[in-house]
Structures are given as C-alpha cells and as structure tokens.
Amino acid sequence: MTQQNAELSPEIVLGEMKKAGVTHVVWLPDSETNFLYVLMKEEPTITLVPVSREGQAFSIAAGLAVGGKKPVILIQNTGMMESGDSLRGWGLGMNPPVVMMVGYRGWTRHGVNSDTAATYTERLLNAFGIHYFLVANSSDANRITLAFEESERNKCPVAILVGDEYHGFNR
C-alpha cells in the first residue's frame, strides 16, 4: 500500500459525495473531520447542516430525503449508538435512502480494537439490519459510491464505516 493510499483523503471523500449528488451533510462537528469540513464548507453544491445532538441527524436527514434532497449523515460510532432510538424510528421507520458515514473510533485493521466503541459498532448495525461498507483508506473510496447506490436502490439507510487509522481527515 502506498503512502497515498494509507490514509483516507478528504478530497477523495468529497469527490465521492459530489459524484453521488449529495446536497446536504447533516453532522455534529468534531475535530476528526476538520480537513473534510474545510473542503465541504467551500463546496457550493453542498449545504452543511450542523446538529447539537447526533439523534437529530436522523430526523433531519429523513425530512431532507422526503423533500427530494440527498443528505448524508456524518456521525461518530459513539454518537450513532447514543442515537439508537432515532435511528430506529426515523432511519428504519421511514426507510429514507440516506447514507451514514460513521467514524469507526477504536477500530484497527489488525483486529485488536482500542476502544469498546469499535467492538459494538458492527453489532449494532447488524442488529438493526443495516448493511455497511468499510472504507479504511483512499483505495476503498469506490465503496462510498456503492453505499449510495444501494441506499437509493433499496430505499433504506446504508452505513460507511470510516476506519481511517491514519487520520487522513485530520492531517
């Protein structure tokens, strides 16, 4: 793996969002996505919708989807777990075609999780029946497109687990 592919480039992620036609990014600002935030803020085709609690992201994204927009939820795995009821009610109750980009805190490619948040992330998604794709570096970026295509085709939430060990989002 080259150094260029060892991290997840925020430029590539934004390019995949634009290719998918994302109109809105619903998110709780955090330090891990700083470089992606700077790029999204400058992108005229994307509207940033900050929330004060992660659970709000699902209802806002569902409303945007019903209104004909194409949102993506940018959320950390711990926030997704805290938002379980909102995910259940809005995400699964309405089945909007929305993609969640989930920061996979604690995950390592070596299978030795450094945080129990990683231990329970996939278990929660499996319990809710939400299909997911792992994106660990820039060479995995095509999975972002696959997630958007599946979400549209099946009219349901799909997750992208961002397992960026090398913190390409946070250079």
URRA-V914973 format. One line per field, one symbol per residue. ss: DSSP state (H for helix, E for strand, C for the rest). burial: b if it has 16 or more other C-alpha atoms within 10 Angstrom, else e. Layout:
BEGIN
ss=???
burial=???
END
This chain:
BEGIN
ss=CCHHHCCCCHHHHHHHHHHHCCCEEEECCCHHHHHHHHHHHHCCCCEEEECCCHHHHHHHHHHHHHCCCCEEEEEEHHHHHHCHHHHHHHHHCCCCCCEEEEECCCCCCCCCCCCHHHHHHHHHHHHHCCCEEEECCHHHCHHHHHHHHHHHHHCCCEEEEECCCCCHHHC
burial=eeeeebbbbbbbbbebbeebebbbbbbbbeebbbbbbeebeeeeebbbbeeeebbbbbbbbbbbbeeebbbbbbbbbbbbbebbebbeebbbebbbbbbbbbbbbbbbeeeeeeeebbbebbeebeeeeebbbbbbbbbebebbebbbbbbbeeebbbbbbbbbbebbbbe
END
